[in-house]
Amino acid sequence: MEIRQTETHLSVIQYISDAIGTIRDKKELFRVITDKLRLLFKFDAAGIITLDKKQEHIQLFFESLSRVDEAFISYMAQKRPIEGTPFKEFLENPRIFSLDLQEYSRQIPESNVVVELYKAGFRQVTHVPLRSRGRVIGFLNLLFFTQNDWSKDDLRLLEKISSQIAIAVSNVLAYEEIRKREAEKELQLAVNNALLNIKARDKMMLTVAEQIDKVFSWSFLGIRIFKPDGEPLMYDLFRKDTAGKISPVPNFYTDTASSPVVSLSAYTTQKIYSENDLAELSQQNPIAKLAREKYGVRSYMIVPLWNDPKGIAAIALAHMQPNAFKDEHMAILQTIAPQISLALQNFLAFEQIESLR
């Protein structure tokens, strides 16, 4: 029996090692790893939390949490401070550690992570530190609907396998960083070229929208410019159809162009809106309300372009899929925001001069 178990262990370890070396798609890689881990450990769900280089922020890297609310997953997917979370304690003493979620939810009821997992039916989570070159880069988290007792042999095996998973995570993070930098450079060059060489505003912004779509997906992309009193000054909107074609949407704002905007604060703060956040924003913002109710938008992201005495401007992206936008998408938009701002301000100045003639 022990020989058979050992053969299974070695087979799984070898399979994971081969997967790390051959599978490049992040979701597929960690789906395979999770499926193979289930041959050894009977967990009910899993997730990987990663740390930034300074170990000051955490972020959900991968999950198989089908029972958990999508809005909660969206929250977990955003980079947030490790301070005030259970992971701060685990980082200070990194070891395999099992947590009784029922007991912990009583001790720290303000921890929405623990409360949400408990509400989803989980009763225990086992945190496994992932080390790369001796440094903790994240945690593998195995969740159970019932309390699970770990044997010493299982813990040793889990620790051994965690080193391979850490390699996989480290490789993917490094690859994503390289890919992100390359995409940012390509996008900046393409946007610069469009802004310099295309004179018509609608064609210029269409090209910008197409270039952004090459880096990450969206359903709607809009440019909003307001006067200081909140009156809309300019709005360009583009929509991507199911075939991937991007085109202007001239009548999208028909129902809202004359509506008073209750609050412009949303356009002055960069933010990614989850589905729940979007519902709240819709109460203040008729544009968001229309997008949500008429077009089924479930994710929203706003990056301000300027906020000065002359007015407010922002670029807003929407998606019909939940959890569509991530912090890295925000960072990419921020790199091209100054160029877009300058081009739009030049257009506005030119239009003002033309109107005075």
C-alpha positions in Angstrom: 0.0 0.0 0.0 2.8 2.4 0.9 4.6 1.6 -2.3 1.5 2.3 -4.3 1.0 5.6 -2.5 4.6 6.6 -3.1 4.2 5.8 -6.8 1.1 8.0 -6.9 3.0 10.8 -5.1 5.9 10.6 -7.5 3.6 10.5 -10.5 1.7 13.6 -9.4 5.0 15.5 -8.6 6.4 14.5 -12.0 3.1 15.6 -13.7 3.2 19.0 -12.0 6.8 19.4 -13.0 6.1 18.6 -16.6 3.1 21.0 -16.6 5.2 23.8 -15.3 7.7 23.3 -18.1 5.2 23.0 -21.0 1.9 24.9 -20.2 2.2 28.6 -20.8 -1.4 29.6 -20.2 -1.8 30.7 -16.5 -5.4 29.5 -16.0 -4.8 26.1 -17.7 -1.5 25.6 -15.8 -3.1 26.1 -12.3 -6.2 24.2 -13.3 -4.0 21.2 -14.1 -2.0 21.6 -10.8 -5.2 21.9 -8.8 -6.7 18.8 -10.4 -3.6 16.8 -9.7 -3.4 18.0 -6.1 -6.9 16.6 -5.6 -5.5 13.1 -6.2 -3.4 13.6 -3.0 -5.4 15.9 -0.8 -9.2 15.9 -0.7 -9.8 19.7 -0.5 -12.9 21.4 -1.8 -11.5 24.6 -3.3 -8.2 26.3 -3.7 -6.7 29.8 -4.2 -3.3 31.3 -4.5 -2.5 34.7 -3.0 0.6 36.5 -4.1 2.7 39.2 -2.4 4.3 42.2 -4.1 8.1 42.6 -4.0 8.0 44.6 -0.9 5.6 42.2 0.8 3.3 45.0 1.6 0.4 44.1 -0.6 -1.5 40.9 -1.5 -3.6 39.9 -4.5 -5.6 36.9 -5.6 -3.5 35.2 -8.2 -5.7 32.1 -9.0 -8.9 30.6 -7.6 -11.3 27.8 -7.9 -14.0 29.2 -5.6 -17.2 28.5 -7.4 -19.4 28.9 -4.3 -18.0 32.4 -3.4 -19.8 35.6 -4.5 -18.3 37.1 -7.6 -18.1 40.5 -6.1 -15.9 39.1 -3.3 -13.6 37.5 -5.9 -13.4 40.8 -7.6 -12.4 42.4 -4.4 -9.8 39.8 -3.7 -8.4 40.2 -7.2 -7.4 43.8 -6.5 -4.1 44.6 -4.9 -4.6 45.6 -1.3 -2.5 46.1 1.8 -1.5 43.0 3.7 -1.7 45.0 7.0 -4.9 44.1 8.8 -5.3 40.7 7.1 -4.6 37.2 8.4 -1.8 37.0 5.9 0.2 39.5 7.8 0.5 37.1 10.7 1.2 34.2 8.4 4.0 36.1 6.7 5.7 36.9 10.1 5.7 33.2 10.9 5.6 31.4 7.5 4.6 27.7 8.0 1.8 25.4 7.0 -1.1 26.5 9.1 -4.7 25.4 9.3 -7.4 27.9 10.4 -10.8 27.0 11.9 -13.0 29.5 10.0 -15.9 29.2 12.4 -13.7 30.1 15.4 -11.8 32.8 13.5 -15.0 34.5 12.3 -16.0 34.8 15.9 -12.6 36.2 17.0 -12.3 38.7 14.1 -15.8 39.4 12.7 -14.5 42.4 10.8 -12.4 40.2 8.5 -14.6 40.1 5.5 -12.4 37.5 3.9 -13.0 35.0 6.7 -16.7 35.8 6.9 -17.3 35.4 3.2 -15.5 32.0 3.1 -17.5 30.9 6.1 -20.8 32.0 4.5 -19.9 30.0 1.4 -19.8 26.8 3.6 -16.0 26.5 4.2 -15.0 25.5 7.7 -11.2 25.2 7.4 -8.5 26.7 5.3 -4.9 25.5 5.2 -2.3 28.1 4.3 0.9 26.9 2.6 3.7 29.4 2.2 5.2 29.5 -1.3 8.9 30.3 -1.3 11.1 31.3 -4.2 14.8 31.5 -3.5 14.1 31.4 0.2 11.6 34.3 0.0 7.9 34.0 0.6 6.1 35.1 -2.6 2.6 34.0 -1.7 0.4 31.4 -0.2 -1.4 28.3 -1.5 -4.8 28.1 0.3 -6.7 24.8 0.4 -10.3 25.1 1.6 -12.5 22.4 3.2 -16.2 22.1 4.0 -15.3 20.0 7.0 -12.4 20.0 9.5 -9.4 18.2 8.0 -6.6 16.5 10.1 -3.2 16.5 8.4 -0.8 13.7 9.1 2.9 14.4 9.3 3.5 12.6 6.0 0.8 14.7 4.3 2.4 17.9 5.6 5.8 16.8 4.4 4.4 16.0 1.0 2.4 19.3 0.8 5.6 21.2 1.7 7.5 19.4 -1.0 4.8 20.1 -3.7 4.5 23.7 -2.6 8.1 24.3 -3.7 7.1 23.3 -7.3 4.0 25.4 -7.2 6.1 28.3 -6.0 8.3 27.8 -9.1 5.2 27.9 -11.3 3.9 31.1 -9.6 7.3 32.8 -9.9 7.7 31.9 -13.6 4.2 33.2 -14.4 4.7 36.4 -12.5 8.0 37.0 -14.3 6.4 36.3 -17.7 3.5 38.5 -16.9 5.8 41.4 -15.9 7.8 41.1 -19.2 4.6 40.8 -21.2 3.1 43.8 -19.5 6.2 46.0 -20.1 6.3 45.0 -23.8 2.5 45.7 -24.2 2.9 49.1 -22.5 5.7 50.1 -24.9 3.8 48.9 -27.9 0.7 50.7 -26.8 2.5 53.9 -26.1 4.1 53.9 -29.5 0.9 53.1 -31.2 -1.0 55.8 -29.3 1.7 58.4 -29.9 1.6 57.6 -33.6 -2.2 58.0 -33.7 -2.2 61.2 -31.8 0.5 62.8 -34.0 -0.7 61.6 -37.4 -4.5 61.5 -37.2 -6.2 64.8 -37.3 -9.9 63.9 -37.0 -10.8 63.4 -33.4 -13.2 60.5 -34.0 -10.7 58.6 -36.1 -7.9 59.3 -33.6 -9.9 58.0 -30.6 -11.1 55.0 -32.6 -7.5 54.1 -33.2 -6.7 54.6 -29.5 -9.6 52.3 -28.6 -8.4 49.6 -31.0 -4.9 49.8 -29.6 -6.1 49.4 -26.0 -8.2 46.4 -27.0 -5.0 44.7 -28.3 -3.6 44.8 -24.7 -6.8 43.9 -22.7 -10.4 43.3 -23.5 -13.3 45.7 -22.9 -16.9 46.1 -24.1 -17.3 49.9 -24.1 -14.7 52.7 -24.0 -15.8 56.3 -23.4 -14.2 59.7 -23.1 -16.1 62.1 -20.9 -15.4 65.8 -20.6 -17.5 68.1 -18.4 -17.6 71.8 -17.8 -17.0 72.9 -14.2 -20.8 73.0 -13.5 -21.1 69.4 -14.6 -22.6 70.0 -18.0 -21.3 67.5 -20.6 -18.9 69.1 -23.0 -17.7 66.1 -25.0 -18.4 62.4 -25.0 -17.0 59.9 -27.4 -18.0 56.3 -27.0 -17.0 53.1 -28.7 -18.4 49.6 -28.5 -16.9 46.2 -29.4 -19.4 43.8 -30.9 -19.3 40.0 -30.5 -17.1 39.7 -33.6 -14.5 42.0 -32.1 -15.2 44.9 -34.4 -15.0 48.3 -32.7 -17.2 51.2 -33.8 -18.6 54.5 -32.5 -21.9 54.5 -30.6 -23.4 57.9 -31.5 -26.8 57.6 -29.7 -25.7 56.0 -26.4 -26.0 59.1 -24.4 -29.3 60.3 -25.8 -31.1 59.5 -22.6 -28.5 61.0 -20.4 -26.9 64.0 -22.2 -29.4 66.4 -20.7 -29.6 64.7 -17.3 -27.9 66.5 -14.5 -24.9 64.6 -13.1 -25.4 64.4 -9.4 -21.7 63.9 -8.7 -18.6 64.2 -10.7 -16.4 62.7 -8.0 -16.4 59.4 -9.8 -14.5 61.0 -12.7 -11.8 62.5 -10.5 -10.7 59.3 -8.9 -9.1 56.3 -10.5 -11.1 53.2 -9.6 -12.1 49.7 -10.6 -15.8 49.1 -9.9 -17.0 45.6 -9.0 -20.6 44.7 -9.8 -21.8 45.8 -6.3 -19.8 49.1 -6.6 -21.3 49.7 -10.0 -24.8 49.3 -8.5 -24.0 52.0 -6.0 -22.4 54.3 -8.6 -25.5 54.0 -10.8 -27.5 55.8 -8.1 -25.4 58.9 -8.6 -24.4 58.6 -12.3 -27.0 58.3 -15.1 -24.3 57.1 -17.5 -23.4 54.2 -15.3 -27.1 53.5 -14.7 -27.8 53.3 -18.4 -24.7 51.1 -19.0 -25.7 48.7 -16.3 -29.5 48.5 -16.9 -29.7 48.7 -20.7 -26.4 47.1 -21.8 -25.7 44.7 -19.0 -22.3 46.2 -17.9 -20.9 44.4 -14.9 -17.4 45.8 -14.6 -16.3 49.5 -14.8 -13.0 51.3 -14.7 -12.3 55.0 -14.6 -9.0 56.8 -15.1 -9.1 60.6 -14.8 -7.5 62.7 -17.5 -7.6 66.1 -15.9 -9.4 68.0 -13.1 -8.9 71.7 -13.2 -10.9 75.0 -13.1 -11.9 74.6 -16.7 -13.5 71.2 -16.2 -13.1 67.5 -15.6 -12.2 64.7 -18.0 -11.8 60.9 -17.7 -11.6 57.8 -19.8 -14.1 55.1 -18.7 -14.1 51.4 -19.7 -16.9 49.0 -19.2 -17.2 45.2 -19.6 -20.2 42.9 -19.6 -18.2 40.3 -17.7 -17.7 40.6 -13.9 -14.1 41.0 -12.6 -12.9 41.9 -16.0 -10.5 44.7 -15.0 -7.4 44.4 -12.9 -4.8 46.7 -11.3 -2.4 46.1 -14.2 -5.1 47.3 -16.7 -5.4 50.5 -14.7 -1.6 50.9 -14.7 -1.5 50.5 -18.5 -4.1 53.2 -19.0 -2.3 55.6 -16.7 0.8 55.4 -18.9 -1.1 56.8 -21.9 -3.4 59.1 -20.0 -1.1 62.1 -20.3 -0.8 61.8 -24.1 -4.6 61.4 -24.5 -5.1 64.4 -22.2 -2.8 66.6 -24.2 -4.3 65.7 -27.5 -7.9 66.3 -26.3 -7.0 69.6 -24.8 -5.4 70.7 -28.1 -8.6 69.7 -29.9 -10.7 71.7 -27.4 -8.5 74.7 -27.8 -8.7 74.5 -31.6 -12.5 74.2 -31.5 -12.7 77.2 -29.2 -10.5 79.2 -31.6 -12.7 78.1 -34.6 -15.8 79.2 -32.7 -14.5 82.7 -32.3 -13.9 83.2 -36.0 
